[in-house]
Amino acid sequence: MEPVKRVQKNSAKKKFPDRRKRYPADFKVQVVKKYLEESVPASVIGQECGISSESVGRWVRAYRREGEAGLTPRYTGKGRSLPSAVKEKIVEIKEANPIFGIKRISQLLKRAFFLSASPETVRKTLHSKSLMTAPPKKRQRNITRPRFFERSTPNQLWQTDIFTFRLGGRYAYLIGYIDDYSRYITGLELFRSQTAHNVIEVYRRAASEYNPPKEMLTDNGRQYTSWRGSSRFEAELKKDRIHHIKSQPHHPMTLGKIERFWKTIYVEFLSRAQFGSFEDAVERIRQWVKYYNHKRPHQGIGGLCPADRYFEIQSELRKTIEQGIQDNLLEMALRGKPRLPFYMVGRMEGQSVVLRAEKGRLRLSVEAENDDITQEVVYNLDEKGHDNGEDGKDKEREEAADDEIRGDGEMPSGSISVDGAEEACGDMPGVVDPLDGACALAEAGDGGNAPGAGAEGEPGQGASTESSPAGDAGEEASDAYDEHGAGQAGKDAIKGPGSKESGDASVEARRSCLAQE
C-alpha cells in the first residue's frame, strides 16, 4: 500500500505544479463567472485552467462574500519595521551584558528606556548582528511537572536557605531570606560559618526592617530544626508567632524560589566578581542585593522588579511605562531618536505617588488607595519661567514662596531688623546679634580687649562719630540682600564684618548688659 500512496502523491504534484503561484484578479474573475454563470463544474475548470477544485471553491466563496474586491491579492508584507534607535539600543545592551537573554533585554527596554520590542524582535535583531548564541541543551531531570505555589500578599511567607561557595580558598556561606510573593530579598549576609546563631542574626535584622512574616519555609537543616525537641531558630519563630513549614527531605524544589536566587547571584555576580578581602565581599554583595531588589527585572513576576511587587506599586508602574512608551513613539516619529525617561513610582501613607518629567515639566500625581480622585501638581522646569503650569498656579505658588522668604525686612537667619531700631539697653544701637538675637553689640571700648571703632589695632579708644560695628553689619546685610537675594544675605549676615573679634565683642556686651540690669 505504501508504494501506491507515494505514486498518487507524486502524480498530484505533477498535475498541479503551481499550487503556490499567485494569480491575478482578472483570471480569478473569469474562473468564478464560468462556475456561476455557465455552470461549469469546478473539476472541469480545474483541469482546463491547471488549478485545483479547492481553489475554485475558495475564490467563489470570496466573490460571494466581498465581490471582486475579495479576489484582489492581499500582500501582508513584512510588518512594521523597528526604528533604528531601538535596534541600536538592543545591540548596545547585549554588548554591555552578554549574559542577558532576549526576555531580559525586552523587559529592560520597557522599564529603563520606554522602548517597546518583543522578545522575538530582540532575537531577530541580535541574530542579524551575529550576537545570538544557541542556548545550551538542558538535561531533563524531572519528567513529572512540579507543583507551583505563590502567596498572594507580601510578608505572608518567607523562604530561607544557605548557599555554600569558595571565596579566597576557603568556604563561605550566604544566609538569605526571600519573600515568596515578590521575590524580594529581605535579608542576606555573608559568613564564614553556617551556624544557628548566624541564621538567627540575619532573621532578626530582616524582621526589624520589614516586620516578621506569618509563615517561614525552610528545609530540614540542623540550623533550622532538630529531630529532638525544638531548635533555637524554632524558638525564635515562636516568639514572633510565625508558623514554621518544613519541606520534604531531599526535595529542594519546595524551596524553588530561593534556590533559583542562588543560581542567579552565582552566575551573574559571584562567578564574575573579584574581591580584595572578605569585608570587601560583604559590602559588594549588599550592593548587588539592592540592585537585584530595585533594578533587575524578574521573569518570574512578569518583568517587574521584586521591590515593585513587595511595595505593591506594580499597577501604577505599568501605567507609567505604557504612557512613556506611547510618548516615546511620538518622540521618535518627530525627532528620530527616543528621549531618556525620568520617573519615580512609590507609595506614601497608603497613597500611590508618581513623579515623572515630560516636556520641560515635572508632574507629581498622588492617588489615594480607596478614592478614585487623582491630584496632580505640575512644576515648570523652564529656567526662564515662561510657562507657569496649569491656570497660573505655579506662578502663584512661586510668588507666595518669595513672600515667605523675603518677609517684612527680616533676615532669613533670625528675627533681626536691618533698620537699626533702638532697644532699651543703654545707649547701644538696636541691632541684635544675627546668630541668636540675644542683645545688641556694645559701644566702642566697652568690650575690654575687643577692638573699638577707632583706628585699627587700637582697642578701647572710646566713642567715635562713626557707626558701630553692629550698624555696619546691618548695612552690609541689607546691601547683600539687595544684591544677591535672601540666601547670600543670610550668609553675609552670619559672617559679620568683624568675624571672630565681633563675636567676642558680642559676648562681652551681653555680660555688661546683664550687669547694668
Residue pairs with C-beta under 8 A, 6 or more apart in sequence:
16 50
16 51
16 52
18 50
19 52
22 73
23 51
23 73
24 73
25 68
25 71
25 72
25 73
28 59
28 63
28 71
29 63
29 68
29 71
31 45
31 49
31 51
31 56
31 59
32 56
32 59
32 60
32 63
32 71
34 40
34 45
35 42
35 45
35 56
35 60
36 60
36 63
42 53
42 56
42 57
43 53
45 51
45 53
45 56
46 52
46 53
46 55
46 56
59 71
62 70
62 71
63 70
63 71
82 117
82 121
82 125
83 332
85 115
85 332
85 336
85 337
85 338
86 109
86 115
86 116
86 117
86 338
87 125
89 109
89 113
89 115
89 338
90 105
90 109
90 117
90 122
90 125
90 126
91 125
91 126
91 129
91 131
93 100
93 105
93 108
93 109
94 100
94 105
94 126
94 131
95 131
99 267
99 268
100 108
102 119
102 120
102 122
102 123
102 126
103 119
103 299
103 303
104 297
104 299
105 117
105 119
105 122
106 117
106 118
106 119
106 121
106 122
106 303
107 297
107 299
107 303
108 297
109 115
109 116
109 117
109 122
110 116
110 303
110 321
110 325
111 297
111 303
111 305
111 321
112 341
113 328
113 338
113 340
113 341
114 321
114 324
114 325
114 327
114 328
114 338
114 339
114 341
115 325
115 328
115 338
116 325
116 329
117 125
123 132
126 132
142 253
146 253
146 256
150 180
150 181
151 157
151 180
151 181
151 215
152 181
153 181
154 179
154 181
154 182
154 184
154 309
154 310
154 311
154 312
155 179
155 210
155 211
155 212
155 213
155 214
156 180
156 181
156 213
156 214
156 215
157 179
157 180
157 181
157 213
157 214
157 215
157 216
157 217
157 245
158 177
158 178
158 179
158 180
158 186
158 206
158 213
158 215
158 216
158 217
159 177
159 178
159 180
159 217
159 218
159 255
159 257
159 258
160 175
160 176
160 177
160 178
160 199
160 203
160 216
160 217
160 218
160 224
160 258
161 176
161 218
161 219
161 255
161 258
161 259
161 262
162 173
162 174
162 175
162 176
162 194
162 199
162 221
162 223
163 173
163 174
163 176
163 262
163 265
163 266
164 171
164 172
164 173
164 174
164 194
165 171
165 172
165 174
165 266
165 270
166 172
167 275
167 278
167 281
168 275
168 278
170 192
171 192
172 190
172 191
172 192
172 278
172 281
173 190
173 191
173 192
173 193
173 194
173 198
174 188
174 189
174 190
174 191
174 262
174 265
174 285
175 187
175 188
175 189
175 191
175 194
175 198
175 199
175 202
176 185
176 187
176 188
176 202
176 258
176 261
176 262
177 185
177 186
177 187
177 188
177 202
177 203
177 206
178 184
178 185
178 186
178 257
178 258
178 261
179 185
179 186
179 213
179 306
179 310
180 217
180 257
181 309
181 310
182 301
182 306
182 307
182 308
182 309
182 310
183 257
183 261
183 298
183 300
183 301
183 306
183 309
184 293
184 306
184 307
184 309
184 310
185 261
185 289
185 292
185 293
185 306
186 206
186 209
186 210
187 202
187 203
187 205
187 206
187 209
188 202
188 285
188 286
188 289
189 198
189 201
189 202
189 205
189 282
190 278
190 281
190 282
190 285
191 198
192 278
194 223
195 223
196 222
196 223
196 231
196 232
196 233
197 232
199 223
199 224
199 233
200 232
200 233
200 236
203 233
203 236
204 236
207 240
212 240
212 241
212 242
213 242
214 242
214 243
215 242
215 243
215 244
215 245
216 237
216 242
216 243
216 244
216 245
217 245
217 246
217 247
217 254
217 255
218 224
218 225
218 233
218 244
218 245
218 246
218 247
218 255
219 246
219 247
219 252
219 254
219 255
220 246
220 247
220 249
222 231
223 231
223 233
224 231
224 233
224 234
224 246
225 231
225 233
225 234
225 244
225 246
226 234
230 238
234 244
237 243
237 244
247 254
247 255
248 254
252 259
253 259
257 300
260 300
264 292
265 285
265 288
265 292
269 285
269 288
273 284
275 281
275 284
292 306
293 305
293 306
293 307
293 310
294 305
294 306
294 307
295 305
296 305
297 303
297 304
297 305
298 304
298 305
298 306
301 309
304 314
304 317
308 314
308 317
308 345
311 346
311 347
312 347
313 345
313 346
313 347
313 352
316 345
316 352
316 354
316 367
317 345
320 343
320 345
320 354
320 356
324 341
324 343
324 356
327 339
327 358
328 338
328 339
328 341
331 337
331 338
331 339
332 338
341 356
341 357
342 356
342 357
343 354
343 355
343 356
343 357
344 353
344 354
344 355
344 356
345 352
345 353
345 354
345 355
346 352
346 353
347 353
350 368
350 369
351 366
351 367
351 368
351 369
352 366
352 367
352 369
353 364
353 365
353 366
354 363
354 364
354 365
354 367
355 362
355 363
355 364
355 365
356 362
356 363
356 365
357 363
357 381
360 380
360 381
360 382
360 387
361 378
361 379
361 380
361 381
361 387
361 389
362 378
362 379
362 381
363 376
363 377
363 378
363 379
364 376
364 377
364 378
364 379
365 374
365 375
365 376
366 374
366 375
366 376
367 373
367 374
367 375
378 389
378 390
378 394
379 389
379 394
380 387
380 388
380 389
380 394
385 395
385 398
388 394
388 395
388 398
389 395
405 412
405 486
406 486
409 417
409 418
409 419
410 416
410 417
411 418
411 434
411 477
411 481
411 489
411 490
411 493
412 486
412 487
412 489
412 490
413 434
413 435
413 490
413 493
413 494
414 432
414 434
414 435
414 436
414 437
415 437
416 431
416 432
416 433
416 434
416 437
416 474
416 493
417 430
417 431
417 474
418 431
418 474
418 475
418 477
418 478
418 481
419 474
420 429
420 430
420 431
420 470
420 471
420 474
421 430
422 429
422 430
423 430
423 432
423 439
423 440
425 439
425 440
425 513
425 516
426 443
426 513
426 516
427 443
428 440
428 441
428 442
428 443
428 468
428 470
428 509
428 513
429 440
429 441
429 467
429 468
429 470
429 471
430 440
431 440
431 441
431 470
431 471
431 473
431 474
432 438
432 439
432 440
433 439
433 440
433 441
433 506
434 473
434 477
434 493
434 494
434 496
435 494
435 503
435 506
438 510
439 506
439 509
439 510
439 513
440 470
440 509
441 468
441 469
441 470
441 502
441 505
441 506
441 509
442 505
442 508
442 509
442 512
442 513
443 463
443 468
444 452
444 453
444 454
444 461
444 462
444 463
444 464
444 468
445 452
445 459
445 460
445 461
445 462
445 463
446 508
446 509
446 512
447 459
447 504
447 505
447 508
447 509
448 460
448 508
449 459
449 504
450 459
450 501
450 504
450 505
450 508
451 457
451 458
451 459
451 498
451 501
451 505
452 458
452 459
452 460
452 461
452 462
452 464
453 461
453 463
453 464
453 466
453 467
453 468
453 469
454 461
454 462
454 464
455 461
467 475
469 496
469 497
469 498
469 502
469 505
472 497
473 493
473 496
473 497
473 502
476 492
476 493
476 497
477 489
477 492
477 493
478 489
480 488
480 489
480 491
480 492
480 493
481 488
481 489
484 492
496 502
496 503
498 505
